[in-house]
Amino acid sequence: MKAGMLLRVGLRHASRTSFKLPPVKFKYAQQSPSSSPSTESTPVITSPVTCEKREQHENKRRERPQWKEKPRETHFKDKSGNYTNMHDPQKFKSKNRSRFMDRTSQSVEENLTHLGINVSGEVIYGIYPVLLALQAKRRTFHHLVYKDGSKPLSENLQNIVSIAGEQGIPITSLKPTRFKRIFPGDQVHQGVCCDVSPLPLVTLEEELLEMQSGGKAQQEVEKSRQLWLYLDQIQDPMNFGAVLRSAYFMGVERVITSAMCSAQITSTVSKASAGVAELFPVHKVEDPVKLVSSLTHAGWEVASSSSPASGDKKIALIDVTSFNPKGSVLLIVGNEGKGISPELQQMCHTVLTIEPGRNLHPHLHCLNVSVATALLLHSLRQRLTPHSS
């Protein structure tokens, strides 16, 4: 027992003597005043970078050559394997430039050309304009392009593709991303467009000659009490198309316009009319005064939708609900800003008005030309159509 205790005491003493290290003293450590200076070397803690080293580092940095940032350039690789800068107009080819151009500033015809479809005529778009144009066969179809996505085609679009295939029209289907590049902005194309020939206006001269001769056409006109519509220099294509749609719905027998200073049957007119312009012909006359004079001699009543000239008391101003025509009627609708030309206004028998439902603001005293025409035609049709007792 005593031997074990002595062994443990000896080992403890030996370990303290063998592994005892000298105390580490720091230069900036706090020491007691009574402690005597030691002859052992004391380690000194210094800052990582002295003032001299910092100056040497700054001098080396100034002597180092500065790297200048070059402007960023975008390159592409052409067919020959050479890299060409797209910002250089002389090296950048027009074929590759088309990929980076803003297509919103281009027309539909130009966008189709970029897709490899050359346009021979004009482009009409929309389900019903294209479908009715195929059924009416008044245009020549050069190419049909439609959107073929993941969803199945609608019934009308399937019908369009089927009719175009039966008529031997070239057909191209595009993915939605490529088809979207054809139409700039927010045009409602409904996933189909066609390259077609322009739709001309039909001349009315032959019908005027038959009416003046007092033949069979004259008797049929007097018997049926027809309603004709003359558009005097309507130039806005959206209004023109909306008026055509209303005239077709209200049973107007003839829509006539002047050969000059009038909107033509464009793709915008066809789309605004929901395709009515494709199957409902619009007639043109070279001399509208001659037209009005011929109808007046044939017993027609000529009415307008514009206010008469100031001081002119010869033209009656009547509310359309109180107008009871005795025969066929020619309604003249004027230009959006100028109204009816003075020559035609003097030849009108009546000016039809639409009573508002409230007291109007001075700057809001009239309707849009397409809306006003629809209301007038609806009231006139009710009075011209015989009611069975």
Sequence and secondary structure as in RCSB ss.txt:
>XXXX:A:sequence
MKAGMLLRVGLRHASRTSFKLPPVKFKYAQQSPSSSPSTESTPVITSPVTCEKREQHENKRRERPQWKEKPRETH
FKDKSGNYTNMHDPQKFKSKNRSRFMDRTSQSVEENLTHLGINVSGEVIYGIYPVLLALQAKRRTFHHLVYKDGS
KPLSENLQNIVSIAGEQGIPITSLKPTRFKRIFPGDQVHQGVCCDVSPLPLVTLEEELLEMQSGGKAQQEVEKSR
QLWLYLDQIQDPMNFGAVLRSAYFMGVERVITSAMCSAQITSTVSKASAGVAELFPVHKVEDPVKLVSSLTHAGW
EVASSSSPASGDKKIALIDVTSFNPKGSVLLIVGNEGKGISPELQQMCHTVLTIEPGRNLHPHLHCLNVSVATAL
LLHSLRQRLTPHSS
>XXXX:A:secstr
 HHHHHHHHHHHHHHHHHS       TTS   TT    SS       SS HHHHHHHHHHHHHS          E
EE TTS EEETT TTTS HHHHTTTS GGGS HHHHHHHTT   SSEEEESHHHHHHHHHH  S EEEEEEE  S
S   HHHHHHHHHHHHTT  EEEE HHHHHTTS TT   TTEEEEE     EE HHHHHHHHHT HHHHHHHHHT
 EEEEESS   HHHHHHHHHHHHHTT SEEEEESSSS    HHHHHHTTTHHHHS EEEES HHHHHHHHHHTT 
EEEESS   TT  SSEEEEGGG   SS EEEEE BTTTBS HHHHHH SEEEE   SS   TT  S  HHHHHHH
HHHHHHHHHS    
